[in-house]
Amino acid sequence: MTARGTFRTLPADWAQRPMTDPDLFEGVVDLVVPDTVRAVGGLALLLCHADGRLMQALTMESVNAATPPVEAESHLTDALADAAGSGVPAVVVVIARPGSGSATDHDLALRRASVSASGGTPIRLLGVALAVPGGVTTLATTPGSEAA
């Protein structure tokens, strides 16, 4: 896991740049996933344009830190299918929860569920992040990798 920045370190042109830019990925997640969501826990979907720029952020209230990964994957699959049906080409999945910024087994299971759910849609998964109060960490989406 790496910590590259907060919303305070975002460049002025961040909205014109893709979420795949490692210099702003965590800062944008920090900006758009509020501490209120992190305190309760849940998933956020950052819907993106084809070029990777942020389009809109959505919070999934049906999923929280206690949701079993299999159930979370089902909710994610439905949400991503709806987004794909609306023409959304890319997404970032954010696991928001209270606690430390170290990825737990549950976080890693939710990451795997995110990769699996996106694989069944035409939506490109640009990344997965863990957002806790006070910090954001990028989680690798490559099978077998535990962190970026």
Backbone as CSV, one residue per row, in Angstrom:
resi,resn,N_x,N_y,N_z,CA_x,CA_y,CA_z,C_x,C_y,C_z
1,MET,0.844,-1.174,0.000,0.000,0.000,0.000,0.882,1.227,0.000
2,THR,0.373,2.262,-0.651,1.133,3.497,-0.707,0.241,4.670,-0.372
3,ALA,0.831,5.718,0.132,0.087,6.940,0.419,0.723,8.058,-0.389
4,ARG,0.002,8.554,-1.372,0.578,9.557,-2.255,0.061,10.959,-1.997
5,GLY,-1.057,11.109,-1.338,-1.521,12.466,-1.142,-2.917,12.566,-0.599
6,THR,-3.271,13.788,-0.360,-4.612,14.114,0.098,-5.196,15.120,-0.874
7,PHE,-6.439,15.474,-0.640,-7.065,16.449,-1.528,-6.324,17.780,-1.491
8,ARG,-5.626,18.048,-0.416,-4.866,19.306,-0.304,-3.677,19.363,-1.264
9,THR,-3.224,18.207,-1.742,-2.076,18.177,-2.641,-2.476,18.056,-4.113
10,LEU,-3.774,18.103,-4.400,-4.215,17.972,-5.791,-3.794,19.181,-6.622
11,PRO,-3.342,18.941,-7.846,-3.016,20.061,-8.728,-4.295,20.767,-9.182
12,ALA,-4.157,21.984,-9.604,-5.315,22.785,-10.013,-6.093,22.132,-11.160
13,ASP,-5.419,21.383,-12.017,-6.080,20.779,-13.177,-6.507,19.324,-12.947
14,TRP,-6.668,18.910,-11.687,-6.957,17.503,-11.393,-8.195,16.992,-12.113
15,ALA,-9.218,17.829,-12.279,-10.476,17.382,-12.894,-10.307,17.082,-14.387
16,GLN,-9.241,17.566,-14.984,-8.978,17.334,-16.400,-8.075,16.123,-16.626
17,ARG,-7.646,15.502,-15.542,-6.697,14.396,-15.636,-7.373,13.077,-15.254
18,PRO,-6.859,11.948,-15.762,-7.496,10.655,-15.491,-7.212,10.134,-14.083
19,MET,-8.138,9.360,-13.590,-7.982,8.719,-12.281,-6.820,7.730,-12.279
20,THR,-6.353,7.340,-13.435,-5.223,6.422,-13.524,-3.894,7.111,-13.233
21,ASP,-3.898,8.428,-13.093,-2.687,9.173,-12.751,-2.358,8.901,-11.284
22,PRO,-1.263,8.173,-10.999,-0.970,7.811,-9.609,-0.688,9.023,-8.718
23,ASP,-0.364,10.153,-9.314,-0.096,11.352,-8.516,-1.368,12.013,-7.998
24,LEU,-2.530,11.612,-8.532,-3.756,12.212,-8.002,-4.833,11.228,-7.604
25,PHE,-4.642,9.949,-7.867,-5.658,8.940,-7.532,-6.129,9.058,-6.083
26,GLU,-5.215,8.972,-5.129,-5.597,8.993,-3.717,-6.134,10.354,-3.290
27,GLY,-5.619,11.424,-3.864,-6.108,12.754,-3.531,-7.554,12.965,-3.967
28,VAL,-7.900,12.462,-5.150,-9.278,12.588,-5.630,-10.207,11.738,-4.767
29,VAL,-9.789,10.517,-4.436,-10.596,9.676,-3.544,-10.796,10.399,-2.210
30,ASP,-9.733,10.980,-1.678,-9.812,11.718,-0.418,-10.803,12.871,-0.518
31,LEU,-10.833,13.532,-1.669,-11.731,14.671,-1.882,-13.203,14.253,-1.949
32,VAL,-13.498,13.172,-2.665,-14.898,12.859,-2.966,-15.564,11.854,-2.030
33,VAL,-14.786,11.162,-1.197,-15.391,10.223,-0.238,-15.306,10.869,1.142
34,PRO,-16.429,11.427,1.613,-16.405,12.181,2.874,-16.147,11.321,4.110
35,ASP,-15.639,11.978,5.142,-15.372,11.283,6.405,-16.631,10.670,6.995
36,THR,-17.800,11.247,6.717,-19.046,10.676,7.240,-19.279,9.276,6.689
37,VAL,-18.924,9.047,5.423,-19.065,7.716,4.830,-18.001,6.785,5.401
38,ARG,-16.800,7.297,5.583,-15.712,6.488,6.142,-16.023,6.074,7.576
39,ALA,-16.659,6.936,8.338,-16.970,6.645,9.738,-17.993,5.514,9.866
40,VAL,-18.903,5.411,8.912,-19.949,4.384,8.943,-19.518,3.140,8.179
41,GLY,-18.832,3.343,7.081,-18.410,2.250,6.223,-19.335,2.072,5.045
42,GLY,-18.801,1.623,3.960,-19.585,1.386,2.759,-18.692,1.346,1.541
43,LEU,-19.315,1.274,0.392,-18.582,1.312,-0.860,-18.986,2.561,-1.619
44,ALA,-18.032,3.136,-2.323,-18.308,4.257,-3.204,-17.853,3.868,-4.599
45,LEU,-18.625,4.268,-5.578,-18.253,4.066,-6.967,-17.948,5.431,-7.554
46,LEU,-16.747,5.593,-8.081,-16.386,6.824,-8.761,-16.531,6.535,-10.253
47,LEU,-17.640,7.000,-10.808,-17.918,6.772,-12.222,-17.024,7.689,-13.045
48,CYS,-16.442,7.148,-14.092,-15.460,7.907,-14.876,-15.795,7.884,-16.363
49,HIS,-15.322,8.919,-17.051,-15.423,9.001,-18.506,-14.477,7.981,-19.130
50,ALA,-14.588,7.778,-20.428,-13.737,6.819,-21.136,-12.254,7.150,-20.988
51,ASP,-11.917,8.435,-20.871,-10.512,8.820,-20.720,-10.040,8.766,-19.268
52,GLY,-10.915,8.308,-18.362,-10.545,8.129,-16.965,-10.829,9.307,-16.049
53,ARG,-11.327,10.425,-16.598,-11.653,11.570,-15.745,-12.902,11.269,-14.917
54,LEU,-12.913,11.786,-13.692,-14.055,11.585,-12.801,-15.316,12.211,-13.384
55,MET,-16.389,11.438,-13.366,-17.684,11.896,-13.834,-18.589,12.202,-12.638
56,GLN,-18.732,11.228,-11.744,-19.643,11.347,-10.607,-19.288,10.296,-9.563
57,ALA,-19.510,10.646,-8.307,-19.292,9.689,-7.217,-20.641,9.241,-6.663
58,LEU,-20.761,7.951,-6.410,-21.973,7.375,-5.822,-21.594,6.563,-4.595
59,THR,-22.397,6.650,-3.561,-22.182,5.841,-2.366,-23.219,4.735,-2.338
60,MET,-22.759,3.518,-2.098,-23.661,2.377,-2.003,-24.012,2.164,-0.528
61,GLU,-25.201,2.581,-0.136,-25.626,2.437,1.252,-25.997,1.005,1.595
62,SER,-26.194,0.170,0.577,-26.571,-1.230,0.818,-25.387,-2.084,1.251
63,VAL,-24.186,-1.522,1.216,-22.978,-2.256,1.586,-22.240,-1.467,2.656
64,ASN,-21.825,-2.162,3.716,-21.023,-1.499,4.754,-19.873,-2.417,5.166
65,ALA,-19.147,-2.000,6.157,-17.948,-2.740,6.568,-18.253,-4.155,7.056
66,ALA,-19.503,-4.435,7.441,-19.863,-5.760,7.940,-20.468,-6.657,6.856
67,THR,-20.691,-6.122,5.658,-21.315,-6.903,4.593,-20.386,-8.011,4.120
68,PRO,-20.870,-9.248,4.089,-20.027,-10.339,3.581,-19.616,-10.055,2.133
69,PRO,-18.395,-10.382,1.766,-17.915,-10.104,0.408,-18.796,-10.673,-0.706
70,VAL,-19.370,-11.850,-0.521,-20.237,-12.441,-1.548,-21.464,-11.553,-1.771
71,GLU,-22.032,-11.047,-0.687,-23.183,-10.149,-0.791,-22.760,-8.812,-1.422
72,ALA,-21.607,-8.301,-1.028,-21.096,-7.054,-1.607,-20.887,-7.213,-3.109
73,GLU,-20.352,-8.364,-3.520,-20.129,-8.606,-4.953,-21.449,-8.593,-5.715
74,SER,-22.494,-9.158,-5.131,-23.809,-9.154,-5.770,-24.326,-7.723,-5.957
75,HIS,-24.205,-6.917,-4.892,-24.630,-5.508,-4.981,-23.787,-4.741,-5.998
76,LEU,-22.478,-4.999,-5.997,-21.591,-4.344,-6.964,-21.938,-4.740,-8.395
77,THR,-22.191,-6.020,-8.614,-22.542,-6.498,-9.955,-23.783,-5.776,-10.457
78,ASP,-24.800,-5.652,-9.598,-26.030,-4.952,-9.976,-25.763,-3.472,-10.271
79,ALA,-24.995,-2.825,-9.397,-24.708,-1.397,-9.567,-23.902,-1.152,-10.840
80,LEU,-22.917,-2.005,-11.106,-22.095,-1.832,-12.307,-22.896,-2.133,-13.575
81,ALA,-23.802,-3.082,-13.510,-24.671,-3.356,-14.664,-25.555,-2.147,-14.955
82,ASP,-26.088,-1.530,-13.903,-26.896,-0.314,-14.080,-26.054,0.804,-14.682
83,ALA,-24.837,0.977,-14.165,-23.949,2.023,-14.679,-23.596,1.763,-16.138
84,ALA,-23.295,0.513,-16.470,-22.972,0.166,-17.854,-24.161,0.449,-18.763
85,GLY,-25.358,0.145,-18.279,-26.568,0.419,-19.045,-26.799,1.895,-19.286
86,SER,-26.220,2.725,-18.420,-26.311,4.180,-18.575,-25.152,4.740,-19.391
87,GLY,-24.286,3.868,-19.860,-23.181,4.302,-20.700,-21.900,4.654,-19.974
88,VAL,-21.798,4.312,-18.701,-20.573,4.595,-17.947,-19.497,3.605,-18.398
89,PRO,-18.330,4.099,-18.854,-17.307,3.187,-19.363,-16.251,2.741,-18.353
90,ALA,-16.107,3.470,-17.231,-15.029,3.145,-16.297,-15.426,3.514,-14.876
91,VAL,-14.756,2.861,-13.898,-15.112,3.082,-12.498,-13.896,2.850,-11.597
92,VAL,-13.924,3.539,-10.472,-13.014,3.277,-9.362,-13.900,2.825,-8.210
93,VAL,-13.537,1.767,-7.518,-14.279,1.296,-6.355,-13.504,1.703,-5.105
94,VAL,-14.227,2.284,-4.150,-13.605,2.710,-2.894,-14.269,1.969,-1.740
95,ILE,-13.458,1.300,-0.942,-13.910,0.650,0.283,-13.712,1.677,1.391
96,ALA,-14.802,2.140,1.965,-14.728,3.142,3.026,-15.106,2.479,4.341
97,ARG,-14.315,2.753,5.362,-14.611,2.170,6.672,-13.846,2.918,7.752
98,PRO,-14.301,2.764,9.008,-13.532,3.328,10.124,-12.325,2.449,10.415
99,GLY,-11.416,2.946,11.217,-10.277,2.140,11.649,-8.980,2.555,10.993
100,SER,-8.020,1.634,11.043,-6.684,1.932,10.529,-6.647,1.820,9.008
101,GLY,-5.598,2.369,8.428,-5.416,2.335,6.985,-4.765,1.073,6.475
102,SER,-4.495,0.122,7.361,-3.933,-1.159,6.925,-5.053,-2.046,6.405
103,ALA,-4.854,-2.615,5.228,-5.880,-3.466,4.631,-6.088,-4.723,5.468
104,THR,-7.343,-5.021,5.738,-7.712,-6.231,6.463,-8.038,-7.338,5.466
105,ASP,-8.201,-8.548,5.959,-8.619,-9.653,5.094,-9.960,-9.329,4.439
106,HIS,-10.848,-8.678,5.192,-12.151,-8.304,4.650,-12.000,-7.282,3.524
107,ASP,-11.126,-6.295,3.702,-10.865,-5.299,2.651,-10.372,-5.993,1.382
108,LEU,-9.443,-6.931,1.556,-8.883,-7.635,0.409,-9.937,-8.507,-0.272
109,ALA,-10.856,-9.075,0.509,-11.954,-9.849,-0.067,-12.893,-8.925,-0.847
110,LEU,-13.130,-7.715,-0.330,-13.962,-6.746,-1.056,-13.258,-6.284,-2.333
111,ARG,-11.953,-6.155,-2.273,-11.189,-5.817,-3.483,-11.370,-6.902,-4.532
112,ARG,-11.233,-8.160,-4.127,-11.419,-9.271,-5.067,-12.845,-9.282,-5.610
113,ALA,-13.834,-8.980,-4.756,-15.230,-8.919,-5.194,-15.412,-7.803,-6.226
114,SER,-14.713,-6.693,-6.044,-14.791,-5.572,-6.992,-14.233,-5.971,-8.351
115,VAL,-13.094,-6.653,-8.334,-12.472,-7.110,-9.581,-13.397,-8.100,-10.276
116,SER,-13.964,-9.026,-9.519,-14.857,-10.037,-10.083,-16.127,-9.405,-10.655
117,ALA,-16.732,-8.498,-9.894,-17.979,-7.858,-10.338,-17.753,-7.044,-11.609
118,SER,-16.648,-6.338,-11.685,-16.394,-5.517,-12.872,-16.069,-6.387,-14.085
119,GLY,-15.519,-7.566,-13.848,-15.181,-8.468,-14.944,-16.383,-8.957,-15.723
120,GLY,-17.554,-8.921,-15.109,-18.771,-9.358,-15.772,-19.502,-8.239,-16.499
121,THR,-18.870,-7.080,-16.609,-19.495,-5.930,-17.274,-18.515,-5.336,-18.279
122,PRO,-19.000,-4.469,-19.154,-18.082,-3.786,-20.070,-17.352,-2.608,-19.409
123,ILE,-17.614,-2.375,-18.145,-16.977,-1.262,-17.440,-15.538,-1.630,-17.079
124,ARG,-14.625,-0.709,-17.350,-13.208,-0.905,-17.018,-12.965,-0.454,-15.582
125,LEU,-12.397,-1.340,-14.768,-12.047,-1.014,-13.384,-10.698,-0.298,-13.396
126,LEU,-10.706,0.992,-13.018,-9.490,1.800,-13.038,-8.664,1.647,-11.773
127,GLY,-9.304,1.214,-10.689,-8.576,1.048,-9.440,-9.506,0.785,-8.284
128,VAL,-8.907,0.369,-7.181,-9.618,0.136,-5.931,-8.832,0.842,-4.837
129,ALA,-9.551,1.526,-3.960,-8.894,2.248,-2.871,-9.576,1.923,-1.551
130,LEU,-8.813,2.077,-0.490,-9.319,1.965,0.875,-9.300,3.373,1.463
131,ALA,-10.462,3.857,1.919,-10.559,5.191,2.520,-11.014,5.048,3.969
132,VAL,-10.185,5.522,4.875,-10.497,5.526,6.299,-10.411,6.972,6.775
133,PRO,-10.970,7.283,7.953,-10.817,8.649,8.439,-9.329,9.018,8.496
134,GLY,-8.991,10.063,7.809,-7.616,10.533,7.829,-6.698,9.979,6.765
135,GLY,-7.182,9.112,5.876,-6.268,8.603,4.872,-6.891,7.752,3.788
136,VAL,-6.161,7.621,2.691,-6.564,6.805,1.544,-5.365,5.978,1.117
137,THR,-5.606,4.725,0.770,-4.563,3.822,0.305,-5.036,3.133,-0.963
138,THR,-4.161,3.021,-1.941,-4.462,2.292,-3.159,-4.289,0.805,-2.916
139,LEU,-5.262,0.007,-3.369,-5.160,-1.457,-3.293,-4.968,-1.970,-4.706
140,ALA,-4.018,-2.865,-4.900,-3.749,-3.421,-6.221,-4.961,-4.201,-6.726
141,THR,-5.183,-4.184,-8.026,-6.277,-4.952,-8.618,-5.760,-6.176,-9.354
142,THR,-4.449,-6.395,-9.341,-3.853,-7.548,-10.009,-4.049,-8.792,-9.142
143,PRO,-4.550,-9.889,-9.713,-4.718,-11.105,-8.933,-3.412,-11.517,-8.257
144,GLY,-3.510,-11.849,-6.970,-2.355,-12.292,-6.221,-1.586,-11.168,-5.551
145,SER,-1.879,-9.927,-5.903,-1.203,-8.789,-5.275,-1.998,-8.352,-4.059
146,GLU,-1.322,-8.100,-2.972,-2.023,-7.663,-1.780,-2.113,-6.150,-1.679
147,ALA,-1.234,-5.438,-2.339,-1.273,-3.982,-2.293,-0.423,-3.423,-3.416
148,ALA,-0.731,-2.156,-3.762,0.023,-1.486,-4.824,1.368,-1.031,-4.297
